[in-house]
Amino acid sequence: MKGLFKSKPRTPVDVVRQTRENLVYLDLNSGSRGGDAKREEKMAELSKNIRELKSILYGNGESEPVTEACVQLTQEFFRENTLRLLIIHLPKLNLETRKDATQVVANLQRQQVSSKIVASEYLESNKDLLDILILGYDDMDIALHYGAMLRECIRHQSIARYVLESEHMKKFFDYIQLPNFDIASDASATFKELLTRHKATVAEFLTNNYDWFFEEFNSRLLSSTNYITKRQAIKLLGDMLLDRSNAAVMMRYVSSKDNLMILMNLLRDSSKNIQIEAFHVFKLFAANKNKPAEVVNILVTNRSKLLRFFAGFKIDKEDEQFEADKEQVIKEISAL
């Protein structure tokens, strides 16, 4: 007789609704100590439902995700505040469920419904969720999960602009230097994504925030005693200044004698890797056809030392572009 009453398979909408019900229960009973058995039961259901959401969005190893199922799931997920509840209550979930939830949120940032990215529209109306994700770097237990979610959210240009223009940008200079290597690396990856993904938005941010941003960047990252922080910073600086969208920012940066002195110090760094990354920025100072007098004076004063340095400056593998750039730098300095 049992076979006659098989339960109907759950639809993607059902799974989202049950996930939301579990989260609402957690929300309403988050402070209560009683009813632990009931709470544990709801937590187990929640873990199962989030795992099911992940399976619908990514496929389950045996079958690929079904487009229509993903559309239904996405529509229902953003119809109400499921994302908000999931982010807020992520710290209460066990590690495996946190990982599943992070993957679900990441995937949903790319899902389209009628050619629209629904997640982007939802986040634009709920920008305080970005504040929660960023401040997650202060909590060792959830920093990597919130960080991964944040990087997916800033794929949307309007959301990246919100983060860039917020007071939180200043916090990244602290997060990048946290003693926990994994969290510092994650914050550094998010920082790089914010400053390289959306070209026009980044150019506008750097132009409007030039003074405080490069003061922090130079004094805290390029001058860091931590090898990894310093190497990642000089590489990122090169990426930003060599991007055509940032041409005006680059000209302003290479017209500063203080910036030139920082780069000359980095050329003398004990690490060859840092020297090479510093060279790719230093060459912009040398190539500038409108060098201010104070920049020319420093280059002339240090000309013999610089020429001696570049004469012996080699990299391990043969690189024609590097050699051509070096020859050009030598030529520019010799001509001063």
Salt bridges, closest charged atoms under 4 A:
ASP27 OD1 - HIS89 NE2 2.82
GLU76 OE2 - ARG17 NE 3.32
GLU76 OE2 - ARG20 NH2 2.55
GLU76 OE2 - ARG79 NH2 2.87
GLU80 OE1 - ARG20 NE 3.71
GLU80 OE2 - ARG79 NH2 3.35
GLU96 OE2 - LYS99 NZ 3.46
ASP100 OD1 - LYS54 NZ 3.05
GLU121 OE2 - LYS116 NZ 3.79
ASP128 OD2 - ARG84 NH1 2.81
ASP131 OD1 - HIS168 NE2 3.21
GLU152 OE1 - ARG110 NH2 2.92
GLU152 OE1 - ARG155 NE 3.88
GLU167 OE1 - LYS170 NZ 3.94
ASP174 OD1 - ARG220 NH2 2.57
ASP186 OD1 - ARG151 NH1 2.86
GLU193 OE2 - ARG197 NE 2.55
ASP211 OD1 - ARG252 NH2 2.94
GLU216 OE1 - ARG220 NH1 3.26
ASP239 OD1 - LYS235 NZ 3.34
ASP243 OD2 - LYS199 NZ 2.81
ASP258 OD1 - LYS257 NZ 3.39
ASP269 OD2 - LYS230 NZ 2.80
GLU323 OE1 - LYS326 NZ 3.72
ASP325 OD2 - LYS283 NZ 2.86
GLU332 OE2 - LYS289 NZ 2.96
